[in-house]
Amino acid sequence: MNNLVEKLLQGDRRSAARLITLIENDAPEKKDILQQIYPYTGRAHVVGITGSPGAGKSSLVDELTREIRREVLKVGIIAVDPTSPFSGGALLGDRIRMQEHATDRGVFIRSMGTRGSLGGLAQATRDVIRVLDAFGCDVILVETVGVGQSELDIMHHADTTLVVLTPQAGDHIQTIKAGIMEIADIFVINKADLGGSGKMVTDIETMLDLSPLVNGWRPPVLTTIAIDHQGIPELWAAIKRHKAWRKENKAGANRERVRRELAEIIQRYLYQLISRELDERFEHLLEKVAERQLDPYSAAMDIIKQSWKGGLP
Amino acid sequence: MNNLVEKLLQGDRRSAARLITLIENDAPEKKDILQQIYPYTGRAHVVGITGSPGAGKSSLVDELTREIRREVLKVGIIAVDPTSPFSGGALLGDRIRMQEHATDRGVFIRSMGTRGSLGGLAQATRDVIRVLDAFGCDVILVETVGVGQSELDIMHHADTTLVVLTPQAGDHIQTIKAGIMEIADIFVINKADLGGSGKMVTDIETMLDLSPLVNGWRPPVLTTIAIDHQGIPELWAAIKRHKAWRKENKAGANRERVRRELAEIIQRYLYQLISRELDERFEHLLEKVAERQLDPYSAAMDIIKQSWKGGLP
């Protein structure tokens, strides 16, 4: 077994940090590392935190961490910024606020920025979750910056997803697309002191009345004032309730998640294989398309017919 | 041939709009449509416009359109917002400004929001470019909202990429990641009246002095005040210069682009095939991973060995 992995399983922080860097950099040993770690994963509860910019997600994560630490549970925090190839200054800045947690050996904090393709970022996030899981984190909080498509992809890796909104700032439910509302296991109306939160709760509850329940879980709608720790114990309790519920009802969701992961890993491997073979086995087709003698859709289908042993589209 | 495609090739606007909608909705006839259109594409010059939020990209597109229309060329505008599943209100709002162009039969404007996966959005953008190309647009301006990874992906479809910055608003070149600087064929410092643009030009020129030229093209650094049309004729002249240069030097870039497109289309088809087969041929492996008896990386490799006739990773 890889020496770093051995140390990781003993709870060594530096090994955790180094393994995450290897994964982020897509190092050659990545596949081996993940294979070795896999049997030690599946224990942590992963909480995804998404929502509109300015909703106070970072403060919420801070206070939630403080709350969870009261139970002496080990917490991992992954802050993901998929929006910008500009440096992740804002997120790191936020994280500097977390002085209290930074010196707490029971909290492991990591920021992730844009690396490779976006699909790659969601996959890298899943892999980093696995490292922190094997590292022994009981709860892993995954915070994203905005609510774009990549954030939705990342939330697929969460066991419990919090959608954080504010009563103001244009977060009226009619402006929020279905994709966001559907992934919420718990709604959090943060900055509840701003006013208007009562109406927002009513609006979301009304919407939920009209929506079919997914597997019987009705997302609670909670109000918080994160910077004052108000509503945070109730939020943590709701997360634990959802965790317990999920344990009873997870079979279908888990299968779906595994299916998705397998398809993604296979697709990724095949992309590398195809890119290589386009310069070798299929160079004549590539040339034909480049010279516009053949359209790319027919060429692609031809290549699949020649390379894929299973059924065709 | 599809009736809509026939009408498209005759320059019918409504057919263009309907074909784009079919493509965006991933309609079953999409593949046929794109195959039929393909031979009539490759004529338009595609200009990508990206840069930091608030850099005035929309105004720049407006004024560039006005400039191009002076030569009685047909212009297509595709405004892409990949950042948010929230409704594309902002972009559409911007577009309402374009009253002048909206009634101009020589300008076709289309907004695109997040649909399906992000890879999907970049691919959909390319397909919409093809429709407007076959429709007879001489120049297609593709404007993105921000500078995230998906914007970079979309810019791969441009023949000429403009990176738009402002002299203020934190756009100091040391904060701009390499990914952005490398895709620029032309730098545009917009809002040059804000002051500080001289220093910004010098900084970028210094950076270019230190960077190796890609195929011998050195990106010019232009200053504009889009809302006053200042610098716009010079920008259009620079785009035409780049177009001419590209014509002389495009062989390698074109091959790379075709390779990328083929790999993406194949990958997309295969993802559908794999997802289906995971419920059929490979259900036993899926079950094993779901029960954590097997790690997903080994399962993926096993499936590839059984399904892919070519070489392995």
Interface residues (C-beta under 8 A of the other chain):
Chain A: K31 L34 Q35 Y38 P39 G42 S52 P82 T83 S84 P85 F86 S87 G89 T114 S117 L118 G119 L121 G146 V147 G148 Q149 S150 L152 D153 T175 I176 K177 G179 I180 N254 R255 V258 R259 E261 L262 A263 I265 I266 Q267 Y269 L270 Y271 Q272 L273 I274 S275 R276 E277 L278 D279 R281 F282 L285 L286 V289 A290 R292 D295 P296 Y297 S298 A299 A300 M301 I303 I304 Q306 S307 W308 K309 G310 G311 L312 P313
Chain B: K31 L34 Q35 Y38 P39 G42 S52 P82 T83 S84 P85 F86 S87 G89 T114 S117 L118 G119 L121 G146 V147 G148 Q149 S150 L152 D153 T175 I176 K177 G179 I180 N254 R255 V258 R259 E261 L262 A263 I265 I266 Q267 Y269 L270 Y271 Q272 L273 I274 S275 R276 E277 L278 D279 R281 F282 L285 L286 V289 A290 R292 D295 P296 Y297 S298 A299 A300 M301 I303 I304 Q306 S307 W308 K309 G310 G311 L312 P313
